[in-house]
Amino acid sequence: MHQFKIEPMFGTDHWEVAGYSIPFTNSSLWMAIATVALFVFVLGGMKRQMVPGRWQMAVESMTGFVDGLLSANIGKAGKKYVPYVFSLFMFILFANVLGLLPLGLIPGVHPFTFTSHFTATGVLAIMSFAIVLIVGFWKHKLHFFSLFVPHGTPLPMIPLIFVIELVSFMVRPFSLGLRLFVAMMAGHVLLEVLSGFVISGINAGLGIGPVVSVLSFALMVAICALEILVAGIQAYVFALLTSLYINDAEHLH
């Protein structure tokens, strides 16, 4: 499980503030790399040419995709959330894909998938949940609590339904962060197990060993292709659920 270990870098293991250790870790490094990659990607597509190049078209396609996602789930009110959801979607996508690189962008630094840690995905989920709460109470005040009482609920059932809906609502950030964390961690663990089979088969010598190695390697290639697909799907699911939760805050559905 060494690939999931968070370690201090660049001699920062003794950095402290008010007694709390704040080293710059491998997770922090790859968050920074993902942020820079996203910034460069967006910057390269801001030329606003009448005849867009491939880079500009790629950026406009992604922004159009997110805009369409929000329009379909929130309506016209979703326009103002495009910058946030676009940044969220692309940041998670870049993080997931960069973690699958076979070689590091920096010599001696192995790719690290920080979305395989609940500490990272949980913070992203809390950010989205905070926006939902802020929008809900800002726009509807205390009427926001009507979200937890579906229309047409019989009067005697209101206390029970309210508690059930409230608990369901409060679990949302946990499930949102957990889904991404589990999907990314499971894929990397599976690749680690299969790579172990490949190495063990080679070391076993003649016999069944080479067969196990070849089959495991072939399966690894297929899993890697699947992981690229999962990287995109999980970023999309995170953005989709965020838009659905914001829709609840906007329209109290």
C-alpha positions as CSV (number, residue, x, y, z in Angstrom):
1,M,0.0,0.0,0.0
2,H,3.0,2.3,-0.4
3,Q,1.5,4.0,-3.4
4,F,-1.2,5.5,-1.0
5,K,1.3,6.7,1.6
6,I,1.4,10.5,2.2
7,E,5.0,11.5,2.8
8,P,6.7,14.9,3.4
9,M,8.8,16.3,0.6
10,F,11.8,18.6,0.2
11,G,12.8,18.5,3.8
12,T,9.5,19.8,5.1
13,D,8.9,17.1,7.6
14,H,9.6,19.4,10.6
15,W,7.4,22.3,9.4
16,E,5.0,23.2,12.2
17,V,2.5,26.0,13.0
18,A,1.1,26.2,16.5
19,G,2.3,22.7,17.2
20,Y,0.6,21.2,14.1
21,S,2.8,19.6,11.4
22,I,2.2,21.2,8.0
23,P,4.7,19.6,5.6
24,F,4.5,19.9,1.8
25,T,3.6,16.3,0.9
26,N,3.5,14.2,-2.3
27,S,-0.3,14.7,-2.2
28,S,0.2,18.5,-2.0
29,L,2.6,18.3,-4.9
30,W,0.2,16.5,-7.2
31,M,-2.6,18.8,-6.2
32,A,-0.4,21.7,-7.3
33,I,0.5,19.9,-10.5
34,A,-3.2,19.3,-11.3
35,T,-3.9,22.9,-10.6
36,V,-1.1,24.2,-12.9
37,A,-2.1,21.7,-15.6
38,L,-5.7,22.9,-15.4
39,F,-4.6,26.6,-15.5
40,V,-2.5,26.0,-18.5
41,F,-5.3,24.1,-20.2
42,V,-7.8,26.9,-19.7
43,L,-5.2,29.7,-20.5
44,G,-4.5,28.0,-23.8
45,G,-8.1,28.1,-24.8
46,M,-8.8,31.8,-24.1
47,K,-7.5,33.2,-27.4
48,R,-11.1,33.8,-28.6
49,Q,-10.3,33.3,-32.2
50,M,-13.1,33.4,-34.8
51,V,-11.9,30.1,-36.2
52,P,-10.9,28.2,-33.0
53,G,-7.9,26.0,-33.0
54,R,-7.9,22.5,-31.4
55,W,-6.9,23.8,-28.0
56,Q,-9.5,26.5,-27.9
57,M,-12.1,24.1,-29.2
58,A,-11.2,21.6,-26.5
59,V,-11.7,24.2,-23.7
60,E,-14.9,25.5,-25.3
61,S,-16.2,21.9,-25.6
62,M,-15.6,21.2,-21.9
63,T,-17.2,24.5,-20.8
64,G,-20.1,23.9,-23.1
65,F,-20.4,20.4,-21.7
66,V,-20.6,21.7,-18.1
67,D,-22.9,24.5,-19.1
68,G,-25.3,22.0,-20.7
69,L,-25.1,19.8,-17.6
70,L,-26.1,22.7,-15.3
71,S,-28.8,23.9,-17.7
72,A,-30.4,20.4,-17.9
73,N,-30.4,20.0,-14.1
74,I,-30.9,23.5,-12.7
75,G,-32.2,25.6,-15.6
76,K,-31.3,29.2,-16.3
77,A,-30.2,29.6,-12.7
78,G,-27.4,27.2,-13.3
79,K,-25.4,29.7,-15.4
80,K,-23.8,31.3,-12.4
81,Y,-22.4,28.0,-11.2
82,V,-20.6,27.1,-14.4
83,P,-17.2,28.5,-13.2
84,Y,-17.3,26.4,-10.0
85,V,-18.6,23.2,-11.4
86,F,-16.3,23.5,-14.4
87,S,-13.3,23.9,-12.1
88,L,-14.4,21.1,-9.9
89,F,-15.0,18.7,-12.8
90,M,-11.7,19.5,-14.6
91,F,-9.7,19.4,-11.3
92,I,-10.9,15.9,-10.5
93,L,-10.5,14.8,-14.1
94,F,-6.9,16.0,-14.2
95,A,-6.1,14.5,-10.8
96,N,-7.5,11.1,-11.8
97,V,-5.7,11.0,-15.1
98,L,-2.4,12.3,-13.8
99,G,-2.4,9.6,-11.2
100,L,-2.5,7.0,-14.0
101,L,0.7,8.2,-15.6
102,P,3.3,5.4,-15.9
103,L,6.1,7.9,-15.4
104,G,6.4,11.0,-13.2
105,L,6.4,14.5,-14.6
106,I,9.2,15.3,-12.2
107,P,12.3,12.9,-12.1
108,G,12.2,10.7,-9.0
109,V,8.6,11.6,-8.2
110,H,6.1,8.8,-8.8
111,P,2.5,9.8,-9.8
112,F,0.3,10.1,-6.8
113,T,-3.5,9.9,-7.0
114,F,-4.7,12.2,-4.2
115,T,-8.3,11.5,-5.1
116,S,-7.7,8.0,-3.6
117,H,-7.7,9.7,-0.2
118,F,-10.9,10.6,1.5
119,T,-9.2,13.7,3.1
120,A,-9.0,15.2,-0.4
121,T,-12.4,14.0,-1.8
122,G,-14.1,14.8,1.4
123,V,-13.0,18.5,1.3
124,L,-14.2,18.8,-2.3
125,A,-17.6,17.3,-1.2
126,I,-17.8,19.7,1.8
127,M,-17.2,22.6,-0.5
128,S,-20.1,21.6,-2.7
129,F,-22.3,20.9,0.3
130,A,-21.4,24.3,1.8
131,I,-22.5,26.0,-1.4
132,V,-25.8,24.2,-1.3
133,L,-26.4,25.3,2.3
134,I,-25.4,28.9,1.6
135,V,-27.6,29.2,-1.5
136,G,-30.5,27.4,0.2
137,F,-30.6,29.6,3.3
138,W,-29.7,32.8,1.4
139,K,-32.5,32.4,-1.1
140,H,-35.2,30.7,1.0
141,K,-34.3,31.6,4.6
142,L,-36.0,29.1,7.0
143,H,-38.3,28.0,4.2
144,F,-35.3,25.9,3.1
145,F,-36.3,23.3,5.7
146,S,-39.4,22.5,3.6
147,L,-37.0,20.6,1.5
148,F,-37.1,17.8,4.1
149,V,-40.9,17.6,4.0
150,P,-42.1,16.3,0.6
151,H,-45.3,17.9,-0.7
152,G,-48.4,15.9,0.2
153,T,-46.9,14.3,3.3
154,P,-49.6,13.3,5.8
155,L,-49.5,15.5,8.9
156,P,-48.8,12.6,11.4
157,M,-45.9,11.4,9.2
158,I,-44.2,14.8,9.0
159,P,-41.9,14.4,12.1
160,L,-40.7,11.0,11.0
161,I,-40.2,12.0,7.3
162,F,-38.5,15.2,8.3
163,V,-35.9,13.3,10.3
164,I,-35.3,10.7,7.6
165,E,-35.0,13.4,4.9
166,L,-32.6,15.5,7.1
167,V,-30.4,12.5,7.8
168,S,-30.4,11.6,4.1
169,F,-29.4,15.2,3.3
170,M,-26.6,15.4,5.9
171,V,-25.1,12.1,4.5
172,R,-24.7,13.6,1.0
173,P,-21.2,15.1,1.5
174,F,-20.0,11.8,3.0
175,S,-21.4,9.7,0.1
176,L,-20.2,12.2,-2.5
177,G,-16.6,12.1,-1.3
178,L,-16.6,8.4,-0.5
179,R,-17.8,7.4,-4.0
180,L,-14.8,9.1,-5.7
181,F,-12.3,7.9,-3.1
182,V,-13.4,4.2,-3.3
183,A,-13.5,4.1,-7.1
184,M,-10.0,5.5,-7.5
185,M,-8.5,3.5,-4.6
186,A,-10.0,0.2,-5.8
187,G,-8.6,0.6,-9.3
188,H,-5.1,1.3,-8.1
189,V,-5.2,-1.6,-5.6
190,L,-6.3,-4.0,-8.4
191,L,-3.4,-2.9,-10.6
192,E,-1.0,-3.3,-7.7
193,V,-2.3,-6.9,-7.1
194,L,-2.0,-7.8,-10.8
195,S,1.5,-6.3,-11.1
196,G,2.4,-8.5,-8.1
197,F,1.1,-11.6,-10.0
198,V,3.3,-10.6,-13.0
199,I,6.4,-10.3,-11.0
200,S,5.8,-13.4,-9.0
201,G,5.0,-15.4,-12.2
202,I,8.3,-14.3,-13.7
203,N,10.3,-15.2,-10.6
204,A,8.6,-18.6,-10.4
205,G,10.5,-19.8,-13.5
206,L,9.3,-22.3,-16.0
207,G,5.9,-23.9,-15.7
208,I,2.7,-22.1,-14.8
209,G,4.5,-18.9,-13.8
210,P,5.0,-17.4,-17.2
211,V,1.3,-18.1,-18.1
212,V,0.1,-16.3,-15.0
213,S,2.4,-13.4,-15.8
214,V,1.2,-13.0,-19.4
215,L,-2.5,-13.3,-18.4
216,S,-2.0,-10.9,-15.5
217,F,-0.2,-8.4,-17.7
218,A,-3.0,-8.6,-20.4
219,L,-5.6,-8.0,-17.7
220,M,-3.5,-5.1,-16.4
221,V,-3.7,-3.4,-19.8
222,A,-7.4,-3.9,-19.9
223,I,-7.8,-2.5,-16.4
224,C,-5.7,0.5,-17.3
225,A,-8.0,1.3,-20.2
226,L,-11.0,0.9,-17.8
227,E,-9.3,3.1,-15.3
228,I,-9.0,5.9,-17.8
229,L,-12.8,5.6,-18.4
230,V,-13.5,5.5,-14.7
231,A,-11.3,8.7,-14.2
232,G,-13.7,10.6,-16.5
233,I,-16.9,9.0,-15.2
234,Q,-16.1,9.7,-11.6
235,A,-15.4,13.4,-12.4
236,Y,-18.7,13.5,-14.3
237,V,-20.6,11.9,-11.5
238,F,-19.1,14.3,-8.9
239,A,-20.1,17.3,-11.1
240,L,-23.6,15.8,-11.8
241,L,-24.4,15.2,-8.2
242,T,-23.2,18.6,-7.3
243,S,-25.5,20.2,-9.8
244,L,-28.4,18.1,-8.5
245,Y,-27.8,19.1,-5.0
246,I,-27.5,22.8,-6.0
247,N,-30.8,22.4,-7.9
248,D,-32.4,21.3,-4.6
249,A,-31.1,24.5,-3.0
250,E,-32.4,26.7,-5.9
251,H,-35.8,25.2,-6.4
252,L,-36.5,23.1,-3.2
253,H,-37.5,20.0,-5.2
